[in-house]
Amino acid sequence: MGSLFCPSLIVFFSLWLTLISPSHSIDCSSLKLPGGIRHYSNCTELPTLNSTLHFTYNATNSSLFIAFSAAPSNDDGWIAWAVNPTATGMAGSQALLAFKNKGSMVVKTYNISSYRSIVEGKLSFDVWDLEAEATNDGKMVIYGSLKVGGSVEKLNQVWQVGPGVSDGHPMKHEFGKANLGSWGELKLVEKVSSGSSSPAPSPVPHNDSGDGSRAREIYAGFWILALVSWLVSVL
């Protein structure tokens, strides 16, 4: 009897853990950023260019804090993350671009008025605390803070990687499918009820921490209690 009881409990406890375990995970949450002291409330795997965005949105002062990570086209390349206030593509975007300059990482701002005009200069919104670092796995990370509109709930974001920098000017990126598809919507807040909002979760599949997850846990708990009670009664 005893030899049957313990393995059975192991099986059913394994079933219980399976039922209550999250069905999805966010790979980007395990990304070890060089600036380890920084903490972000959201983590998003962007759909192209093997890139990731960590961010925190502070609705009280309309500030967005970001850490964008991607691998440049080569060791001497560049990475960029941008907000487009007026459209969904590259033209019109306000970009943060990072690259190595004499062995050190730098971040510069570019107002991309058109595909042929990439001019370094001040952006249409305030940015501060800009810095960049290189990771041991060949990626680069851009850190920064920016001011967004007070009533903004989402942004048009653009990201890109390039092969290098010549005389201080970023060289053209490739025009493959991944490069041309490197744009999308970034939700800053998500309405949970009428007249209220909360920070948005990642737009990629993630751990469900809402009422549905809680209901599944309770349901699974009832099942394991019932199964254990049955085992005790028959053994």
DARAMO-V638433 format. One record per backbone hydrogen bond with DSSP energy under -1.0 kcal/mol. CO is the residue of the C=O (numbers start at 1). NH is the residue of the N-H. If there is no record, write none. Layout:
co=CO nh=NH
co=CO nh=NH
This chain:
co=1 nh=5
co=2 nh=6
co=4 nh=8
co=5 nh=9
co=6 nh=10
co=7 nh=11
co=8 nh=12
co=9 nh=13
co=10 nh=14
co=11 nh=15
co=12 nh=16
co=13 nh=17
co=14 nh=18
co=15 nh=19
co=16 nh=20
co=17 nh=21
co=26 nh=29
co=27 nh=30
co=28 nh=31
co=31 nh=33
co=34 nh=36
co=35 nh=38
co=42 nh=55
co=44 nh=53
co=51 nh=46
co=52 nh=69
co=53 nh=44
co=54 nh=67
co=55 nh=42
co=56 nh=65
co=58 nh=63
co=62 nh=148
co=63 nh=58
co=64 nh=146
co=65 nh=56
co=66 nh=144
co=67 nh=54
co=68 nh=142
co=69 nh=52
co=70 nh=140
co=74 nh=77
co=78 nh=162
co=79 nh=98
co=80 nh=160
co=81 nh=96
co=82 nh=158
co=83 nh=94
co=90 nh=93
co=93 nh=112
co=94 nh=83
co=95 nh=110
co=96 nh=81
co=97 nh=108
co=98 nh=79
co=99 nh=106
co=101 nh=104
co=104 nh=101
co=106 nh=99
co=108 nh=97
co=109 nh=121
co=110 nh=95
co=111 nh=113
co=111 nh=119
co=112 nh=92
co=117 nh=114
co=119 nh=111
co=126 nh=147
co=128 nh=145
co=131 nh=143
co=133 nh=141
co=135 nh=138
co=139 nh=135
co=140 nh=70
co=141 nh=133
co=142 nh=68
co=143 nh=131
co=144 nh=66
co=145 nh=128
co=146 nh=64
co=149 nh=152
co=153 nh=188
co=153 nh=189
co=155 nh=186
co=156 nh=84
co=157 nh=184
co=158 nh=82
co=160 nh=80
co=162 nh=73
co=162 nh=78
co=164 nh=171
co=166 nh=169
co=169 nh=166
co=176 nh=180
co=177 nh=181
co=179 nh=182
co=181 nh=183
co=182 nh=159
co=184 nh=157
co=186 nh=155
co=188 nh=200
co=190 nh=198
co=193 nh=196
co=198 nh=190
co=210 nh=214
co=211 nh=215
co=212 nh=216
co=213 nh=217
co=214 nh=218
co=215 nh=219
co=216 nh=220
co=217 nh=221
co=218 nh=222
co=219 nh=223
co=220 nh=224
co=221 nh=225
co=222 nh=226
co=223 nh=227
co=224 nh=228
co=225 nh=229
co=226 nh=230
co=227 nh=231
co=228 nh=232
co=229 nh=233
co=230 nh=234
co=231 nh=235
